[in-house]
Amino acid sequence: MFTFQFVNDLKPHQAAITALSPAECPFESIDFLLALQDCQCVDGQSGWNSHHLLIYQDQVVVAFLPLYLKQHSYGEYVFDWAWASAYDRHGFEYYPKLVSAIPFSPVPSRRLQYKQGIEVAELSEAIQRHLEAYCEAHDYSSYHILFPELEESKAWTKRTMQRTSVQFHWHNKGYASTDDFYAQLKSRKRKAIRKERQHLVDAGWTFRQITGCDITADDIDFFYQCYRQTYLKLSGHTGYLSPSFFHQLQQRLSDNLLLVIGECQGQPRACALFLFSAHTLYGRYWGALEEEEFLHFETCYYQGIEFAIQRGLSLFNPGTQGEHKVARGFNPSVCYSNHWISDLQFRQAIAAFIDTETSQLSEYQHQLANKLPYKIEDSNQ
């Protein structure tokens, strides 16, 4: 028998959550979630209201699901604006809704953390039934599980609709050097990448990679200056994440941080902040104080590929969207989300929409796979 508790503050429960199965991805970690909470990147006026779910058995915490009560769909990267619009046209309220996600971080990883020895299928079934009853009791339109790993998504699918999307990931096939990676590319694509990188060398750019405790507070301040300026230019606002959040990452997750600083004529002018685990590199945040052709590709992609090869990391996830990544060796990769809709008629309409979208995405992924830059004998990687 499981019992459930919704909590708004993670701090009193940090030890209990940490005692569950260890987080393999830094975005899953309680430290990442606490950094968001402590720096008010969630709660307050953000529209992401902490509503985390603790699951007990015999009065002991045996599982944890990060959960937020959402008043909008910003920062999710699984787009359901059309669903919200349909609700509005028919005089219904789509918000608030419950969302299990890592805010502003579309990283496929485990959502549900649980104690070893727990029967996961039984646990998942109990959670889903509880969330359904909770949504109906509080007149919430729906709950959503965003970017779970495939096996976890399958467990949610018993009572939810599974939706797919596409990201672009780079796979390390045991390369000993960047030249080994280049050797797998078609000649024309290899020359194009080298030309892009050489352009920056000729323009006087150099790049430094800094990890762990070697990243200073001043480095984080410079990164945020770049991040803020670029975000403001692209979107008209300064970004979801505050300077204090990035300093919290430096303090809480320094062993999982990579900072790439780009310097032009000896002056730092661009920066990208990555997180990494034992197996995966995650590119997420970047910015530059000036524009330079191919600067984004070098700072965010090629430097990341070099780091993954040096560290023997098997996967590089550079962030969501961007077909331009395909020509640079990133494979289209399917991601998953799961959705439960309270209203039966809307549920049926959305299920039909997802079926059509899934078929279209499958064709889209096939088309992109044909554009990969690898030689024919290596095209299946």
N, C-alpha and C positions, 0 to 999 in steps of 0.2 A: 504494500500500500504506500503510495506516494502522497505527500502533502506539499502545498505550494505557498510561496510568499513572494510578493512583489516588493522590491526595495528601490528607493531613489538614490541612496548613498552607498557606494561600494566599500568605503573605508572600514566600517565595522565588520565586514564580511571578507576582508582581504585574505586573512589566514585560511579560512575555510575554502575559499575558491582556489587559492594557491595549492592546497592539499589535494586537489583533484588531479586528473591526468595532466601532465605538463604540457604547456603550450609549445607546439613545434614551430609556429609562425609568430613573429613578434607582434603582429597586429592582434592576435588572439589573447595576448598576455594581459593580465590584470594591470600591469604597469602602464600599458598603452591606454587602456580605458580610464585609469585614474588620472593620467596626464590630461586627457580630454575633459574630465570632470573638474579637476582642480583648477584648470585654466579657463573654465567657463566657456569652452568651445561647444559644449552641450549644456542643456538646461538654460535657465534665464530666457533670453529673447531669441535663442537659436532655432526654436521650433523642433529641437530634438530633446524631448523630456525623458530623462532616465526613468525606466520602469522595468528594471531587470528582474528576472525570474530565478528564484532559488528553489530547488527541489529537495525535499527532505525524505528520509526513510528512517524510522525510529529516532526522530528528532536530530538526525545528523544530516548535514548537507551532502548530498550525493551527486548533484548536478547543478549546472549554472548555464543560463541562456541569456546573453546580452540582449536587451530589449529596450526599445524606445517608443514612446507615444509621440506620433508625428502629426504636425499641423500642416505639412506641405510635403513635397517630394524632392526637395533640393538635397544634393549631396549623397544621393543613393546610387545613381548610375545604372539603375534598372528602371526604365522610364515608363511610368503609368499615368502620365498627364492626360492621355486620351481617356483613360478609365474615369479619372476624376471629372473630366469635362462631360462625359456621358451621364454620370451621376447628377451633375449640376443641371444639365438640360432636362432631366426628368424630375427635378425638384427634390433630389435626395442629397444627403451630405456624405461625401467620401472621407472627409477628415473629421475627427482624428482617426488614425489607423495605428496598429501596432507593427513595428518593424524590428526584426532581429538582423542586425548588421553592425559592421564596424564603421562608424560615421566617417564620411568623406573618403573612404578607403575601399574601393572595389577590388578586394583581394580574395580570390577563392581560397578558403581555409575552413577549418572546423568551426562551426557556430556553437554547438552544444558541447560543453565540457562535462565530464562525468567521472565518477570514481571507478577504478578498475573492479571488475567482477559484476558490474551492473548489467542486466539484460537490456541491451540498447533498444531492441524492437519494442519491448514492453514499455520502456521509459518514453520513447518517442510517441507511442500511441497515447499514453497518459497525458503527456504535455499537450498534444494536439487537441485532445478532448477538452482539457482544461482551458486552453486558449479560445476554443470555439465558444464554450459556455461563458467565458469572461467577456468576450466581444459582444455576445448577444445580450448579456446582462447590463452592459454599459453602453449599448447602442453604438459600438465601434463597427465600421463597415467591414473590416478585414484584418488579417494579419499576414505578414510576409517574411520569408526567410531568404535573405539576399546573399548570394555568392557562397553557399555551402559547397563543400567538396562533393564529388559525384556520389559516393557511397552514402553520405549523409542525406543528400537530396533524395536519393531513392527511398530512404527511410521516411522522409516527410511526405513522399508522394502518395502514400496510402490514403491520406485524407486531404491532400492539397493538389493543386495543379502545378505541374513542373513547366517552367519557362526557360528558354535557352537564349544566350547571347554569345557574341564572339569577341575575344581579346586576341592579342598577338604576343606569343611567347617565344623566346629563344632557347634552344636545347643544346646543351653541351654534350657532344658525342665523344668525350674523352680527349679533347684537344689538348696538346701539350703547349701550344703557343697560338697566338693570333694567326700566324702564317698557316698553321694547320687548318684553321677555320676558313681562311681565304682559299685554301687549296680545294675545298669542297664546292666553291662557287663557280658558276659559269664565268668564262673569261671576261665577258662584257660587264657583268655585274661586279666582279672583283675589281676591274679597272675603275668603275664608277665610284666604288667606295673609297679606294685609294686616292682618287682624284679629290673627293670631298675632304678627306683628312689632310691631304697635302695643301689644299687651299688655305687651311687655317695655319699650318706650319709656315707657309710663305707669307701670311699676314702677320706673323709674329706671335702667334698664340702658343702657349704651353699649358699643360694640365698636371695638377697634383692630386693624388688620392690620399686621403687622411682617414684613419679609422680609430675607433675606440677612444682611449684616454688622450690620444694626440689631438683630438678635436677640442678646441678651446671655446670659451664663451664668446670671444671676439670673432671666431670663425662662424659661430651660429648667428651672431649679429649681422655679419656680412651676408651670410646666406639669406637671412630674412629681408635684408634690404633689396637683394636681387629678386627674391620671391614676391615681395610686396609690389615692387615696381612693375614686374611682368604681369602679375595677376590684375593689377589696376588697369594696365593697358589693354588686356584682352577682354576683361569682363566689366570694367567700370567700378569694381570694388576691390578691397585689399585682401580678399581671401577668407576662407572659413576659419583658418588656424592662426593663432596669435603668436607673437614672439616668445611669450612665456611657455607656450606649449612646446616649441622646439627646444627651449632650454631644459624643459622637463624631460624630453626624450634624451637629451645629452646626459642628464643625471641618472635617469632610470634605466636606459637601454643603450648605454654607450658601447657595449660589446657587440651590438647589432647595427651600428651606424657606420656608413661610408659617406664621406663628403668629397666631392670632386670640385676643385676650384680651377677655373680657367683664367689665365693671366694673359694679357696682351701687352707686349713691350714691358713685361715685368710688373704690370699693375693688375691686381685682381679685378675682373670685370664680369664674371659669370660663375654660377655655382649650382650644383645639384646635390640633393640629399637623398640617399638610399637607405633602406633597411635590409638586413640579410639574416638568414638562419643558417643552419648547418648545410642546407641543400639548395636554397633558393635566394636569389637577389631580387629585391623589389625596388623598382624605380618609381618615385612618387612626386617629388617636389623639386622645382627648379626655377631659376630666374636669371636675367642678365641685365646689366646696366647699359648695354649698347647692342645694336643689331649687327650681326655678321652672318653671312651666308654659311649654312651648314653648322653653325655653332650649336644649335639645339641637338642635332644628330650626334655630334661628337661628345658633348657633355653628358647627354642622357642615354645614349645607346652604345656608341663605340667604347667609351670608357667603361661602361658597365659590362660589356662583353669581355673586355680585357681583364677586368677584376674577377669575373666569374671563372675565366680560364685559369687565372693565377691561383685562385682559392679552390679550384676543383668543384665549383658549384654546378649542379646539374641543370638548373633552370634559371632563367632571367625573365621576370615579369616586369616590363617597363611601364605599365600603366594601361588604362583603358583607351579604346578607340585608336584610330590612326592607321589607315591602310598603307601609308607610306612606309610603315615598318616592314612590310612584306618584302620589299626590294632590298632590305638590309638584313634579311635572314631570319625574320621573326615569323613563326608559323601561326596561321589562324587556329585558335583553340576555343573549344566550346566551354562556356561557363553556364551555371545553373542558378535558378531561383525558384522558390516555391510560394504559392499564393492560395490563401483561403478567403473566399468572399461570402459574407453572411447571406445576402439576398440571393435567392435561388435563381431568379430571372437574370440578374446581372452575372451571376456565376456561370450560367449557361452561355451567355453572350460572350463573356471573356474567355471561356474555354474554347469557343469557336474561333475567336481572334487568335488565341495562342496556337491552335492547330495550324492555321494559315501562316502565321508568322514563323513557326518552326520549319515548315516546308520551304519557305522563302529563305530562311537563314541557312538551311542545309545546302541549297543551291548557291547561295552567296559564298559559303565556306569552300565549296568545290571550285568555284571560279577563282577565288583567291589562291587556293592551293596550286592552281595551274600557273600562277604568276611567281612562285617561289624562285629564288635566284640560284638554287642548287643544281649541280649536274644531275643528269637523268638518273645515274646509278645511286644518287644520294637523295632523291626527291621525296622519299617516303619518311625522312626523318622528322 
